[in-house]
């Protein structure tokens, strides 16, 4: 048995290693909390005086300025051979911040809290992904990340649904939603503390020094493609605002967002398994093309039914890319450097969100509501072409 494999592989839960199952459960609980907050945050910000540009800027700053921590925490976890402490710290920060949203009164206060909460995500993300990779059985990396993505999105179903029910009983009472969102966040912390164990590595297998040149040219080429795609992948908050502007009732906005997550849950594990069989690149190309279609549709339509359909297709894009890209990154890096490699990848996503969200927000406010979606469709289509070239230049021994 390899040293970096989880030592209790024989004790499976629903066919999954215990670490992977409980990491998924933690993400389910935390995403239930964060998506209760996220699906109404754009509406809450607009209600306290924020513009679309301010809304996008808050998301971009919060994600980008904390994203460097994703690389640093991944590097540190590789150096010491431990992931759980970083996960605990990161999830605890989210659990603490969440109920405080219920007492804020200005957009700048939301920015401060979002920044702190994103620092928590920055600390936990790469070590968590490294734990999933290190706990996976050979040949099942796609399935493991697919399950984790599915559990993420299960929480993203329960969260908006819970927010909808609260708003149904207490219309426009956003602060009540924030207060109740703290409960699943706390349960997520308890799950880590009690059930997750390290994917142990012996000290002799820990890297003494990690340098940028330790990573392959294909790894950096893939990051360049991800950068181009992400430049047009602004905050999902604008999708929510677009749905509202088209005429979707505010009370039902969480349900529309729920459709996106439900589709992603249904397809995340099958897509992960399929990527183990046919290769990650083909599914990522498919996902980018679906994204281009969805964003072009958001730019063109003013019909509620079409908007709901586009949110469903957006879930298909998510299933075909989010977990699959992490699995591909894991394929492209050495086993003792997965935390660092995944951390750099996650940092790139977060850092690029600032210019992406700023561009989209300005285009939405200053030009019209369609242009940011056309921009996103264009960058996605270009990234799909580059990903096709990336696939065609795949080394023969890696096919």
NORMO-V392960 format. One record per pair of residues at least 4 apart in sequence whose ideal C-beta (glycine too) atoms are under 8 Angstrom apart, sorted by the first residue. I is the first residue (numbers start at 0). GAP is how many residues later the second one is. D is the distance in whole Angstrom. If there is no record, write none. Layout:
I_GAP_D ; I_GAP_D
//
This chain:
0_4_6 ; 0_6_7 ; 0_8_8 ; 1_333_8 ; 2_197_7 ; 2_198_6 ; 2_199_5 ; 2_202_5 ; 3_130_5 ; 3_195_6 ; 3_196_8 ; 3_197_5 ; 3_201_7 ; 3_331_5 ; 3_332_7 ; 4_4_6 ; 4_129_7 ; 4_130_7 ; 4_132_7 ; 4_194_7 ; 5_11_5 ; 5_12_7 ; 5_13_5 ; 5_128_7 ; 5_129_4 ; 5_191_8 ; 5_193_5 ; 5_194_8 ; 6_193_6 ; 7_9_7 ; 7_10_6 ; 7_189_7 ; 8_8_6 ; 8_128_6 ; 10_7_6 ; 11_4_6 ; 11_5_6 ; 11_6_7 ; 12_5_6 ; 12_8_4 ; 13_7_7 ; 15_4_5 ; 15_5_5 ; 15_8_8 ; 15_128_7 ; 15_131_6 ; 16_4_7 ; 16_118_5 ; 16_119_7 ; 16_120_7 ; 16_127_8 ; 17_4_6 ; 17_177_7 ; 17_179_8 ; 18_4_6 ; 18_112_6 ; 18_113_7 ; 18_116_4 ; 18_177_6 ; 18_178_6 ; 18_180_6 ; 19_4_6 ; 19_112_6 ; 19_115_5 ; 19_116_7 ; 19_124_5 ; 19_127_6 ; 19_128_7 ; 20_4_6 ; 20_126_8 ; 21_4_6 ; 21_169_6 ; 21_170_8 ; 21_173_4 ; 21_174_5 ; 22_4_7 ; 22_105_6 ; 22_108_6 ; 22_109_6 ; 22_112_8 ; 22_125_6 ; 22_173_6 ; 23_4_6 ; 23_123_6 ; 23_124_5 ; 23_126_7 ; 23_127_3 ; 23_128_8 ; 24_4_7 ; 24_126_7 ; 24_163_8 ; 24_166_5 ; 24_170_8 ; 25_4_6 ; 25_61_8 ; 25_65_7 ; 25_162_5 ; 25_165_5 ; 25_166_5 ; 25_170_7 ; 26_4_6 ; 26_101_8 ; 26_121_6 ; 26_124_5 ; 26_125_5 ; 26_128_7 ; 26_161_8 ; 27_4_6 ; 27_123_4 ; 27_124_7 ; 27_126_5 ; 27_127_4 ; 27_130_8 ; 27_160_8 ; 28_4_7 ; 28_126_6 ; 28_155_4 ; 28_156_7 ; 28_158_5 ; 28_159_4 ; 28_162_6 ; 29_4_6 ; 29_61_6 ; 29_64_6 ; 29_125_7 ; 29_154_7 ; 29_155_6 ; 29_158_4 ; 30_4_5 ; 30_120_8 ; 30_121_5 ; 30_122_7 ; 30_123_8 ; 30_124_3 ; 30_125_5 ; 30_128_6 ; 31_4_7 ; 31_123_4 ; 31_124_8 ; 31_126_5 ; 31_127_4 ; 31_130_7 ; 31_149_8 ; 31_152_4 ; 32_4_7 ; 32_61_7 ; 32_62_8 ; 32_65_6 ; 32_122_8 ; 32_126_7 ; 32_148_5 ; 32_149_7 ; 32_150_8 ; 32_151_5 ; 32_152_4 ; 32_155_7 ; 33_4_6 ; 33_60_7 ; 33_64_8 ; 33_83_8 ; 33_121_8 ; 33_125_7 ; 33_147_8 ; 33_151_8 ; 34_4_6 ; 34_120_6 ; 34_121_4 ; 34_123_8 ; 34_124_3 ; 34_125_6 ; 34_128_8 ; 34_222_8 ; 34_226_7 ; 35_4_7 ; 35_123_4 ; 35_124_7 ; 35_126_6 ; 35_127_5 ; 35_141_6 ; 35_142_8 ; 35_144_7 ; 35_145_4 ; 35_148_8 ; 36_4_6 ; 36_61_6 ; 36_64_6 ; 36_122_8 ; 36_140_7 ; 36_141_6 ; 36_144_5 ; 37_121_8 ; 37_198_8 ; 37_199_8 ; 38_120_7 ; 38_121_4 ; 38_124_6 ; 38_201_7 ; 38_214_7 ; 38_215_5 ; 38_218_5 ; 38_219_8 ; 39_4_6 ; 39_123_6 ; 39_127_7 ; 39_134_5 ; 39_137_6 ; 39_213_7 ; 39_214_7 ; 40_4_6 ; 40_69_7 ; 40_196_7 ; 41_4_6 ; 41_13_6 ; 41_195_4 ; 41_198_5 ; 41_199_5 ; 41_202_8 ; 42_4_6 ; 42_131_7 ; 42_197_7 ; 42_201_7 ; 42_207_6 ; 42_210_7 ; 43_4_7 ; 43_66_8 ; 43_130_4 ; 44_5_4 ; 44_9_7 ; 44_10_5 ; 44_13_7 ; 44_62_6 ; 44_65_6 ; 45_4_6 ; 45_9_7 ; 45_195_8 ; 46_125_7 ; 46_127_7 ; 47_56_8 ; 47_57_7 ; 47_58_6 ; 47_59_6 ; 48_57_8 ; 48_58_7 ; 49_4_4 ; 49_5_5 ; 49_8_7 ; 49_57_4 ; 49_60_8 ; 50_4_7 ; 50_314_6 ; 51_4_6 ; 51_186_7 ; 51_189_6 ; 51_309_5 ; 51_312_5 ; 51_313_5 ; 52_4_6 ; 52_305_8 ; 52_308_4 ; 52_309_6 ; 52_311_7 ; 52_312_5 ; 52_313_8 ; 53_4_6 ; 53_53_6 ; 53_307_8 ; 54_4_7 ; 54_180_8 ; 54_182_6 ; 54_183_8 ; 54_186_7 ; 54_306_7 ; 55_4_6 ; 55_178_6 ; 55_179_6 ; 55_181_7 ; 55_182_7 ; 55_301_4 ; 55_302_6 ; 55_304_6 ; 55_305_3 ; 55_306_8 ; 55_308_7 ; 56_4_6 ; 56_300_7 ; 56_301_6 ; 56_304_6 ; 57_4_6 ; 57_49_7 ; 57_52_6 ; 57_53_5 ; 57_56_6 ; 58_4_6 ; 58_55_7 ; 58_176_4 ; 58_178_6 ; 58_294_7 ; 58_298_5 ; 59_4_6 ; 59_174_8 ; 59_175_7 ; 59_293_5 ; 59_294_4 ; 59_295_7 ; 59_296_7 ; 59_297_4 ; 59_298_6 ; 59_301_8 ; 60_4_6 ; 60_50_6 ; 60_53_8 ; 60_54_7 ; 60_293_6 ; 61_4_7 ; 61_49_7 ; 61_52_4 ; 61_53_5 ; 61_55_7 ; 61_56_5 ; 62_4_6 ; 62_55_6 ; 62_172_8 ; 62_287_4 ; 62_288_8 ; 62_290_4 ; 62_291_7 ; 62_294_8 ; 63_286_6 ; 63_287_5 ; 63_288_8 ; 63_289_6 ; 63_290_4 ; 64_50_6 ; 64_53_8 ; 64_289_8 ; 65_4_8 ; 65_49_6 ; 65_52_4 ; 65_53_4 ; 65_55_7 ; 65_56_4 ; 65_284_7 ; 66_4_8 ; 66_51_8 ; 66_55_6 ; 66_279_7 ; 66_280_5 ; 66_281_8 ; 66_282_7 ; 66_283_3 ; 66_284_5 ; 66_286_8 ; 67_4_6 ; 67_54_7 ; 67_279_6 ; 67_283_7 ; 68_4_6 ; 68_50_6 ; 68_53_3 ; 68_54_5 ; 68_278_8 ; 69_4_6 ; 69_51_8 ; 69_52_5 ; 69_55_5 ; 69_56_5 ; 69_273_5 ; 69_274_8 ; 69_276_4 ; 69_277_4 ; 69_280_6 ; 70_4_6 ; 70_55_7 ; 70_269_7 ; 70_272_4 ; 70_273_5 ; 70_275_8 ; 70_276_4 ; 71_4_6 ; 71_271_7 ; 72_4_6 ; 72_13_5 ; 72_17_8 ; 72_49_7 ; 72_50_5 ; 72_51_7 ; 72_52_8 ; 72_53_5 ; 72_54_6 ; 72_266_8 ; 72_270_6 ; 73_4_7 ; 73_52_3 ; 73_53_7 ; 73_55_8 ; 73_56_6 ; 73_264_8 ; 73_265_4 ; 73_266_5 ; 73_267_7 ; 73_268_6 ; 73_269_2 ; 73_270_7 ; 73_272_8 ; 74_4_6 ; 74_135_6 ; 74_264_7 ; 74_265_5 ; 74_268_6 ; 75_4_6 ; 75_10_7 ; 75_263_8 ; 76_4_8 ; 76_5_6 ; 76_6_5 ; 76_9_6 ; 76_49_7 ; 76_50_4 ; 76_53_6 ; 76_262_4 ; 77_52_7 ; 77_128_7 ; 77_129_6 ; 77_132_6 ; 77_258_7 ; 77_259_6 ; 77_260_7 ; 77_261_4 ; 77_262_5 ; 78_127_7 ; 78_128_7 ; 78_131_7 ; 79_126_8 ; 80_117_8 ; 80_119_8 ; 80_120_5 ; 80_122_7 ; 80_124_8 ; 80_125_5 ; 81_4_8 ; 81_45_8 ; 81_116_6 ; 82_4_6 ; 82_44_4 ; 82_45_7 ; 82_47_6 ; 82_48_4 ; 82_51_8 ; 82_115_6 ; 82_116_7 ; 82_256_7 ; 83_4_6 ; 83_43_8 ; 83_47_8 ; 83_108_7 ; 83_112_6 ; 83_113_7 ; 83_114_6 ; 84_4_6 ; 85_4_6 ; 85_37_5 ; 85_38_6 ; 85_40_8 ; 85_41_4 ; 85_42_8 ; 86_4_6 ; 86_37_5 ; 86_40_6 ; 86_41_5 ; 86_44_7 ; 86_105_5 ; 86_109_7 ; 87_4_6 ; 87_101_7 ; 87_104_6 ; 87_105_6 ; 88_4_7 ; 88_31_7 ; 88_34_5 ; 88_35_7 ; 89_4_7 ; 89_30_4 ; 89_31_6 ; 89_32_7 ; 89_33_4 ; 89_34_3 ; 89_35_7 ; 89_37_8 ; 89_38_8 ; 90_4_6 ; 90_29_7 ; 90_33_6 ; 90_94_7 ; 90_97_5 ; 90_98_5 ; 90_101_6 ; 91_4_6 ; 91_28_7 ; 91_97_5 ; 92_4_6 ; 92_23_6 ; 92_24_7 ; 92_26_6 ; 92_27_3 ; 92_30_7 ; 93_4_6 ; 93_23_5 ; 93_26_5 ; 93_27_7 ; 93_91_5 ; 93_94_8 ; 94_87_6 ; 94_90_4 ; 94_91_5 ; 94_93_7 ; 94_94_5 ; 95_4_8 ; 96_4_7 ; 96_16_5 ; 96_19_5 ; 96_20_4 ; 96_23_7 ; 97_19_7 ; 97_80_7 ; 97_83_5 ; 97_84_5 ; 97_87_5 ; 98_79_6 ; 98_80_5 ; 98_82_7 ; 98_83_4 ; 99_4_7 ; 99_13_6 ; 100_9_7 ; 100_12_6 ; 100_74_7 ; 100_77_4 ; 100_80_8 ; 101_73_4 ; 101_74_7 ; 101_76_4 ; 101_77_5 ; 102_72_7 ; 103_5_4 ; 103_6_6 ; 103_9_7 ; 104_4_7 ; 105_4_7 ; 106_4_7 ; 107_4_7 ; 108_4_7 ; 109_4_6 ; 110_4_6 ; 111_4_7 ; 112_4_6 ; 113_4_6 ; 114_4_7 ; 115_4_7 ; 116_4_7 ; 117_4_6 ; 117_232_8 ; 118_4_7 ; 119_4_6 ; 120_4_6 ; 121_224_8 ; 121_225_8 ; 121_228_7 ; 122_4_8 ; 123_4_5 ; 124_4_6 ; 124_217_8 ; 124_218_8 ; 124_221_5 ; 125_4_6 ; 125_213_5 ; 125_214_8 ; 125_216_5 ; 125_217_3 ; 125_220_6 ; 126_4_6 ; 126_212_6 ; 127_4_7 ; 128_4_6 ; 128_16_8 ; 128_197_6 ; 128_201_8 ; 128_209_8 ; 128_210_8 ; 128_213_4 ; 128_217_7 ; 129_4_6 ; 129_69_8 ; 129_208_5 ; 129_209_4 ; 129_212_6 ; 130_4_6 ; 130_65_7 ; 130_67_8 ; 130_68_5 ; 131_4_7 ; 131_12_5 ; 131_13_6 ; 131_16_6 ; 132_8_7 ; 132_11_8 ; 132_12_8 ; 132_197_5 ; 132_205_5 ; 132_209_7 ; 133_65_3 ; 133_67_7 ; 133_201_8 ; 133_204_7 ; 134_9_7 ; 134_64_5 ; 135_4_6 ; 135_5_5 ; 135_7_8 ; 135_8_4 ; 136_7_8 ; 138_137_6 ; 139_4_6 ; 139_136_6 ; 140_4_6 ; 140_135_7 ; 140_186_5 ; 140_189_6 ; 140_190_7 ; 141_4_6 ; 141_129_8 ; 141_130_4 ; 141_131_6 ; 141_132_8 ; 141_133_4 ; 141_134_4 ; 141_138_7 ; 141_181_8 ; 141_182_7 ; 141_185_5 ; 142_4_6 ; 142_126_7 ; 142_129_5 ; 142_130_5 ; 142_133_6 ; 143_4_7 ; 143_128_7 ; 143_183_8 ; 144_4_6 ; 144_127_6 ; 144_178_4 ; 144_179_7 ; 144_181_5 ; 144_182_5 ; 144_185_8 ; 145_4_6 ; 145_122_5 ; 145_123_4 ; 145_124_7 ; 145_125_6 ; 145_126_2 ; 145_127_7 ; 145_129_8 ; 145_173_8 ; 145_177_5 ; 145_178_8 ; 145_181_8 ; 146_4_6 ; 146_121_7 ; 146_122_6 ; 146_125_7 ; 147_4_6 ; 147_175_6 ; 148_4_6 ; 148_115_7 ; 148_119_4 ; 148_123_7 ; 148_169_8 ; 148_170_7 ; 148_173_5 ; 148_174_4 ; 149_4_6 ; 149_114_8 ; 149_115_5 ; 149_118_4 ; 149_119_5 ; 150_4_7 ; 151_4_6 ; 152_4_7 ; 152_108_4 ; 152_109_8 ; 152_111_4 ; 152_112_4 ; 152_115_6 ; 152_162_8 ; 152_165_7 ; 153_4_7 ; 153_107_8 ; 153_111_5 ; 154_4_6 ; 154_29_8 ; 155_4_7 ; 155_101_8 ; 155_102_8 ; 155_104_8 ; 155_105_4 ; 155_108_8 ; 155_109_8 ; 156_4_6 ; 156_101_5 ; 156_104_5 ; 156_105_5 ; 156_108_6 ; 157_4_6 ; 158_4_6 ; 158_22_8 ; 158_25_8 ; 159_4_6 ; 159_94_4 ; 159_95_7 ; 159_97_5 ; 159_98_4 ; 159_101_7 ; 160_4_7 ; 160_93_7 ; 160_94_7 ; 160_97_6 ; 161_4_6 ; 161_15_8 ; 161_18_7 ; 162_4_6 ; 162_14_5 ; 162_18_8 ; 162_91_5 ; 163_4_6 ; 163_87_7 ; 163_88_7 ; 163_90_4 ; 163_91_5 ; 163_94_7 ; 164_4_7 ; 165_4_6 ; 165_7_7 ; 165_10_6 ; 165_11_5 ; 165_14_7 ; 166_4_6 ; 166_5_7 ; 166_6_7 ; 166_7_8 ; 166_10_7 ; 166_83_8 ; 166_84_5 ; 166_87_7 ; 167_83_6 ; 169_6_5 ; 170_80_7 ; 171_78_7 ; 172_4_7 ; 173_4_7 ; 174_4_7 ; 175_4_7 ; 176_4_6 ; 177_4_8 ; 180_4_7 ; 181_4_6 ; 182_4_7 ; 183_4_6 ; 184_4_7 ; 185_4_7 ; 186_4_7 ; 187_4_7 ; 188_4_6 ; 189_4_6 ; 190_4_6 ; 190_5_7 ; 191_4_5 ; 200_4_5 ; 200_5_6 ; 200_135_7 ; 201_4_8 ; 204_131_6 ; 205_130_7 ; 206_129_5 ; 206_130_6 ; 209_4_6 ; 209_127_6 ; 209_130_5 ; 213_120_7 ; 213_123_6 ; 214_4_4 ; 214_5_7 ; 214_117_8 ; 214_118_6 ; 214_122_7 ; 214_126_6 ; 214_129_8 ; 215_4_7 ; 215_116_6 ; 215_117_8 ; 216_4_6 ; 217_4_6 ; 217_114_6 ; 217_172_8 ; 218_4_7 ; 218_110_7 ; 218_113_4 ; 218_114_6 ; 218_122_7 ; 219_4_7 ; 220_4_7 ; 220_169_6 ; 221_4_6 ; 221_106_7 ; 221_107_7 ; 221_110_7 ; 221_168_7 ; 222_4_6 ; 222_121_7 ; 222_122_7 ; 222_125_6 ; 223_4_7 ; 223_162_8 ; 224_4_6 ; 224_158_5 ; 224_161_5 ; 224_162_6 ; 224_165_6 ; 225_4_6 ; 225_99_7 ; 225_119_7 ; 225_122_6 ; 225_123_7 ; 225_157_8 ; 226_4_7 ; 226_121_6 ; 226_125_6 ; 227_151_6 ; 227_154_6 ; 227_155_5 ; 227_158_7 ; 228_4_6 ; 228_59_6 ; 228_62_8 ; 228_150_6 ; 228_151_6 ; 228_154_4 ; 229_118_7 ; 229_119_6 ; 229_122_4 ; 229_123_7 ; 229_126_6 ; 230_121_6 ; 230_124_7 ; 230_125_5 ; 230_128_8 ; 230_148_5 ; 231_63_7 ; 231_124_7 ; 231_143_5 ; 231_144_4 ; 231_145_7 ; 231_146_7 ; 231_147_3 ; 231_148_6 ; 232_58_7 ; 232_120_8 ; 232_123_6 ; 232_143_6 ; 232_146_8 ; 232_147_7 ; 233_4_6 ; 233_119_7 ; 233_122_5 ; 233_123_5 ; 233_125_7 ; 233_126_4 ; 233_127_7 ; 233_138_6 ; 233_142_7 ; 234_118_7 ; 234_121_8 ; 234_122_5 ; 234_125_7 ; 235_4_7 ; 235_21_8 ; 236_4_6 ; 237_4_6 ; 237_119_8 ; 237_122_6 ; 237_123_7 ; 237_126_6 ; 237_134_7 ; 238_4_7 ; 238_59_7 ; 238_72_7 ; 238_75_7 ; 239_4_7 ; 239_13_6 ; 239_16_8 ; 239_17_6 ; 240_4_6 ; 240_123_8 ; 241_4_6 ; 241_56_6 ; 241_65_8 ; 241_127_6 ; 241_131_8 ; 242_5_4 ; 242_10_6 ; 242_13_6 ; 242_64_5 ; 242_68_8 ; 243_4_6 ; 243_6_6 ; 243_9_6 ; 244_124_6 ; 245_55_7 ; 245_56_6 ; 245_57_7 ; 245_58_6 ; 245_61_6 ; 246_55_8 ; 246_57_6 ; 247_4_6 ; 247_5_6 ; 247_8_6 ; 247_56_6 ; 247_59_7 ; 248_4_8 ; 251_4_6 ; 252_4_7 ; 253_4_6 ; 254_4_7 ; 255_4_8 ; 255_51_7 ; 255_52_6 ; 255_55_6 ; 256_4_7 ; 256_54_7 ; 257_4_6 ; 258_4_7 ; 258_49_6 ; 258_52_5 ; 258_53_5 ; 258_56_7 ; 259_4_7 ; 259_51_4 ; 259_52_7 ; 259_54_5 ; 259_55_4 ; 259_58_7 ; 260_4_6 ; 260_54_6 ; 261_4_7 ; 261_53_7 ; 262_4_6 ; 262_49_5 ; 262_50_8 ; 262_51_8 ; 262_52_3 ; 262_53_6 ; 262_55_8 ; 262_56_7 ; 263_4_6 ; 263_51_4 ; 263_52_7 ; 263_54_4 ; 263_55_5 ; 263_58_8 ; 264_50_8 ; 264_54_8 ; 265_4_8 ; 265_49_8 ; 265_53_8 ; 266_4_5 ; 266_48_7 ; 266_49_6 ; 266_52_4 ; 266_53_7 ; 267_4_6 ; 267_50_8 ; 267_51_4 ; 267_54_8 ; 267_55_6 ; 268_4_6 ; 269_4_6 ; 269_49_8 ; 270_4_6 ; 270_12_6 ; 270_48_5 ; 270_49_5 ; 270_52_7 ; 270_53_6 ; 271_4_7 ; 271_51_6 ; 271_52_7 ; 271_55_7 ; 272_4_7 ; 273_4_6 ; 273_9_7 ; 274_4_7 ; 274_5_5 ; 274_8_5 ; 274_49_5 ; 274_52_6 ; 277_4_6 ; 277_5_8 ; 278_4_8 ; 278_112_7 ; 278_120_8 ; 279_4_6 ; 279_44_5 ; 279_45_8 ; 279_47_6 ; 279_48_4 ; 279_51_7 ; 280_4_6 ; 280_47_7 ; 280_106_6 ; 280_109_6 ; 280_110_4 ; 280_113_7 ; 281_4_7 ; 281_109_7 ; 282_4_6 ; 282_37_5 ; 282_38_7 ; 282_41_5 ; 283_4_6 ; 283_36_7 ; 283_37_6 ; 283_40_6 ; 283_41_6 ; 283_44_7 ; 283_103_6 ; 284_4_7 ; 284_99_5 ; 284_102_5 ; 284_103_6 ; 284_106_7 ; 285_4_6 ; 285_34_5 ; 286_4_6 ; 286_29_8 ; 286_30_5 ; 286_31_8 ; 286_32_8 ; 286_33_3 ; 286_34_4 ; 286_37_7 ; 287_4_7 ; 287_29_8 ; 287_33_7 ; 287_92_5 ; 287_93_7 ; 287_95_5 ; 287_96_4 ; 287_99_6 ; 288_4_7 ; 288_91_7 ; 288_92_7 ; 288_95_5 ; 289_4_6 ; 289_23_6 ; 289_26_6 ; 289_27_4 ; 289_30_7 ; 290_4_6 ; 290_23_8 ; 290_26_5 ; 290_30_8 ; 290_85_7 ; 290_86_8 ; 290_89_4 ; 291_4_6 ; 291_84_8 ; 291_85_5 ; 291_86_8 ; 291_88_4 ; 291_89_4 ; 291_92_7 ; 292_4_6 ; 292_20_7 ; 292_84_8 ; 293_4_7 ; 293_16_5 ; 293_19_5 ; 293_20_5 ; 293_23_6 ; 293_83_8 ; 294_4_7 ; 294_78_5 ; 294_79_7 ; 294_81_4 ; 294_82_4 ; 294_85_7 ; 295_4_6 ; 295_77_7 ; 295_78_7 ; 295_81_4 ; 296_4_6 ; 296_9_7 ; 296_12_8 ; 296_13_5 ; 296_16_8 ; 296_76_8 ; 297_9_7 ; 297_12_6 ; 297_72_8 ; 297_75_4 ; 298_71_4 ; 298_72_7 ; 298_73_8 ; 298_74_4 ; 298_75_5 ; 298_78_7 ; 299_70_7 ; 300_5_4 ; 300_6_6 ; 300_9_7 ; 302_4_7 ; 303_4_7 ; 304_4_7 ; 305_4_6 ; 306_4_7 ; 307_4_7 ; 308_4_7 ; 309_4_6 ; 310_4_7 ; 311_4_7 ; 312_4_7 ; 313_4_7 ; 314_4_7 ; 315_4_6 ; 316_4_6 ; 317_4_5 ; 318_4_8 ; 319_4_6 ; 320_4_6 ; 321_4_7 ; 322_4_6 ; 323_4_6 ; 324_4_6 ; 324_20_8 ; 325_4_6 ; 325_16_6 ; 325_19_7 ; 326_4_7 ; 327_4_6 ; 328_4_7 ; 328_12_6 ; 328_13_6 ; 328_16_5 ; 329_8_6 ; 329_11_8 ; 329_12_7 ; 331_9_7 ; 332_4_5 ; 332_5_6 ; 332_7_8 ; 332_8_4 ; 332_9_8 ; 333_4_8 ; 336_4_5 ; 337_4_6 ; 338_4_6 ; 339_4_7 ; 340_4_7 ; 341_4_6 ; 342_4_6 ; 343_4_6 ; 344_4_7 ; 345_4_6 ; 346_4_6 ; 347_4_6 ; 348_4_7 ; 351_4_6 ; 352_4_6 ; 353_4_6 ; 354_4_6 ; 355_4_6 ; 356_4_6 ; 357_4_6 ; 358_4_6 ; 358_13_7 ; 358_16_7 ; 359_4_6 ; 359_12_4 ; 359_15_7 ; 359_16_7 ; 360_4_6 ; 360_11_8 ; 361_4_5 ; 361_5_8 ; 362_4_5 ; 362_5_8 ; 362_8_4 ; 362_9_4 ; 362_12_6 ; 363_4_8 ; 363_5_6 ; 363_7_8 ; 363_8_5 ; 366_4_5 ; 368_4_8 ; 369_4_6 ; 370_4_6 ; 371_4_6 ; 372_4_6 ; 373_4_6 ; 374_4_7 ; 375_4_6 ; 376_4_6 ; 377_4_6 ; 378_4_6 ; 379_4_6 ; 380_4_7 ; 381_4_7 ; 382_4_6 ; 383_4_7 ; 384_4_7 ; 385_4_6 ; 386_4_6 ; 387_4_6 ; 388_4_6 ; 389_4_7 ; 393_4_6 ; 393_5_6 ; 394_4_7
//
